[in-house]
Amino acid sequence: MKKLIAYLFVLFLISSVVIAVGPDERGLNAASGVNSDNEVLRARNVSELKEIISERREEMKAELASLKSEKQEVLKNQNTVRLAVHALLAMENLTGGIGKNVSAIARNFNNSVQATIRAEDRIQNRSRIARFFNGGDQEAADEIEQEVNQNRNRIEQLQMLMERCNCTDEVKAMLQEQMQNMTQEQNRLGEVAQKEKTNKGLFGALFGWMRRK
């Protein structure tokens, strides 16, 4: 039994070194969000808003194509929220008195999506050795879960703002569409985090077995 424990301890040290190295996130540096007002285009009418969203969508597609395949997988889904952020900022002048509040929430979403992109990248690039022995990246999963909970509160705030929006039905429909896209992505991220947290690995299973003894 002592030999087994010593052997497992050595394997634990090896897997810890692998974890310490961590994934290379340089490939996602291009996935920048909204950094300043200079980058934000604000629409004067619905036609301009649709054009801005369409152009940003094409930019994101080109950005995605320039990344390595493993980085594309992370960014592909999260681009939904990144596009929604730009849409919400672009419609500030079309949403009447709630425009500034909508933009403030959008900027919080922008910060959040950068955090979840990094955390999901760590999960996707976790080494097989680390995953086998130590299970999922619990820290990254916790980060995603925390952001998801905050974002769900932000979506509720947007819903309340929309209900008193002095804007056209078309603008309301576009705002509702962005909220639906955000909600779907938060649900997906929640599933990613939950799956990662339930993966305890060999050591987690062994320690759980020993505690039951």
C-alpha positions in Angstrom: 0.0 0.0 0.0 2.9 2.4 0.9 4.5 1.7 -2.5 1.2 2.4 -4.3 0.8 5.7 -2.4 4.5 6.7 -3.2 3.9 5.8 -6.9 0.8 7.9 -7.1 2.5 10.8 -5.4 5.2 10.8 -8.0 2.6 10.7 -10.8 0.9 13.6 -9.0 4.1 15.7 -9.1 4.5 15.0 -12.8 0.9 16.0 -13.6 1.3 19.1 -11.5 4.2 20.2 -13.6 2.1 19.7 -16.7 -0.6 21.9 -15.2 1.8 24.6 -14.2 2.9 25.0 -17.8 -0.7 25.7 -18.9 -2.2 26.4 -22.3 -0.8 28.9 -24.7 -3.3 31.7 -24.8 -1.4 33.9 -27.3 -3.7 32.7 -30.1 -6.6 34.3 -28.5 -5.0 37.7 -28.0 -6.6 38.7 -31.3 -10.0 38.1 -29.8 -10.1 41.5 -28.2 -13.4 43.0 -27.0 -14.5 46.7 -26.9 -11.7 48.7 -25.4 -12.8 52.3 -25.8 -15.5 54.6 -27.2 -13.4 55.1 -30.3 -14.1 51.5 -31.3 -17.8 51.8 -30.9 -20.1 52.7 -33.9 -23.5 54.0 -32.8 -26.3 53.6 -35.3 -28.6 56.5 -36.2 -31.4 54.2 -37.5 -32.3 50.6 -37.8 -30.7 50.2 -41.2 -27.4 51.4 -39.9 -27.7 49.1 -36.9 -28.2 46.1 -39.1 -25.3 47.1 -41.2 -23.0 47.5 -38.2 -24.0 44.1 -36.8 -23.4 42.5 -40.2 -20.0 44.1 -40.7 -18.9 43.0 -37.2 -20.1 39.5 -37.8 -17.9 39.3 -40.9 -15.0 40.7 -39.0 -15.4 38.0 -36.4 -15.5 35.3 -39.1 -12.3 36.5 -40.6 -10.7 36.7 -37.1 -11.9 33.1 -36.4 -10.4 31.8 -39.6 -7.0 33.2 -38.7 -6.7 31.2 -35.5 -5.6 27.6 -35.0 -8.3 25.0 -35.0 -8.2 24.4 -31.2 -8.6 28.2 -30.6 -11.4 28.4 -33.0 -13.5 26.0 -31.0 -13.4 28.2 -28.0 -14.1 31.4 -29.8 -16.8 30.1 -32.1 -19.5 29.9 -29.5 -18.5 32.9 -27.4 -18.6 35.1 -30.5 -22.3 35.1 -30.0 -21.9 37.2 -26.9 -19.2 39.3 -28.4 -21.5 40.2 -31.3 -24.3 41.0 -28.9 -22.1 43.4 -27.0 -21.4 45.4 -30.2 -25.1 45.3 -31.1 -26.1 46.7 -27.7 -23.5 49.4 -27.8 -24.5 50.3 -31.4 -28.2 50.7 -30.5 -27.6 53.1 -27.7 -29.1 56.1 -29.5 -32.1 54.0 -30.6 -33.2 52.9 -27.2 -34.3 56.2 -25.8 -33.7 56.9 -22.1 -32.3 53.4 -21.3 -29.5 53.7 -23.9 -26.8 54.5 -21.4 -27.8 51.8 -19.0 -27.9 49.2 -21.8 -24.4 50.3 -22.9 -23.1 50.0 -19.3 -24.4 46.4 -19.1 -22.9 45.6 -22.5 -19.5 46.7 -21.3 -19.8 44.5 -18.3 -20.6 41.6 -20.6 -17.6 42.5 -22.7 -15.3 42.1 -19.6 -17.1 38.9 -18.7 -16.7 37.3 -22.2 -12.9 38.0 -22.1 -12.7 36.1 -18.8 -14.8 33.2 -19.9 -12.8 32.9 -23.2 -9.6 32.5 -21.2 -11.2 30.1 -18.7 -12.7 27.9 -21.4 -9.4 27.9 -23.3 -7.7 26.5 -20.3 -10.3 23.8 -20.1 -10.0 22.9 -23.7 -6.2 22.8 -23.6 -5.9 20.9 -20.3 -3.4 18.0 -20.9 -4.6 14.4 -21.0 -2.2 13.5 -18.2 -3.5 16.3 -15.9 -7.1 15.4 -16.7 -6.6 11.7 -16.1 -4.9 12.1 -12.7 -6.3 15.4 -11.4 -9.6 15.6 -13.3 -11.0 18.8 -14.6 -9.8 22.4 -14.1 -11.9 23.2 -11.0 -10.6 26.8 -10.9 -11.5 27.5 -14.5 -14.9 25.9 -14.0 -15.5 28.1 -10.9 -14.6 31.2 -12.9 -17.0 30.4 -15.6 -19.8 29.5 -13.2 -19.3 32.9 -11.4 -19.4 34.8 -14.7 -22.5 32.9 -15.8 -24.4 33.8 -12.6 -23.5 37.4 -13.0 -24.4 37.5 -16.6 -27.8 36.0 -15.9 -28.5 38.8 -13.6 -27.4 41.3 -16.3 -29.8 39.7 -18.7 -32.6 40.2 -16.2 -31.6 43.8 -15.9 -31.8 44.2 -19.7 -35.2 42.6 -19.7 -36.5 45.1 -17.2 -35.0 48.0 -19.2 -36.5 46.7 -22.4 -40.0 46.7 -20.8 -39.8 50.5 -20.3 -37.9 51.2 -23.5 -39.2 54.2 -25.5 -38.3 52.7 -28.8 -39.8 51.1 -31.9 -41.0 47.5 -32.0 -38.2 46.6 -34.4 -35.5 47.9 -32.0 -37.2 46.0 -29.2 -37.2 42.8 -31.3 -33.5 43.3 -32.0 -32.7 43.8 -28.3 -34.7 40.7 -27.5 -32.8 38.7 -30.0 -29.5 39.7 -28.4 -30.7 38.7 -25.0 -31.8 35.3 -26.3 -28.4 34.8 -27.8 -26.7 35.8 -24.6 -29.0 33.4 -22.6 -28.2 30.5 -24.8 -24.5 31.0 -24.5 -24.7 31.3 -20.7 -26.6 28.0 -20.6 -23.8 26.4 -22.7 -21.1 27.8 -20.5 -22.9 26.5 -17.4 -22.9 23.0 -18.9 -19.2 23.3 -19.7 -18.4 24.3 -16.1 -20.6 21.6 -14.6 -19.0 18.9 -16.7 -15.6 20.1 -15.8 -16.4 20.1 -12.1 -17.7 16.5 -12.1 -14.5 15.2 -13.6 -12.5 14.3 -10.5 -9.8 12.2 -12.1 -7.9 9.3 -10.7 -6.8 11.1 -7.5 -10.2 12.5 -6.8 -11.8 9.0 -7.2 -9.0 7.5 -5.0 -9.4 10.0 -2.2 -13.1 9.7 -2.4 -12.8 5.9 -2.0 -10.4 6.3 0.9 -12.8 8.7 2.7 -15.6 6.2 2.4 -13.4 3.5 4.0 
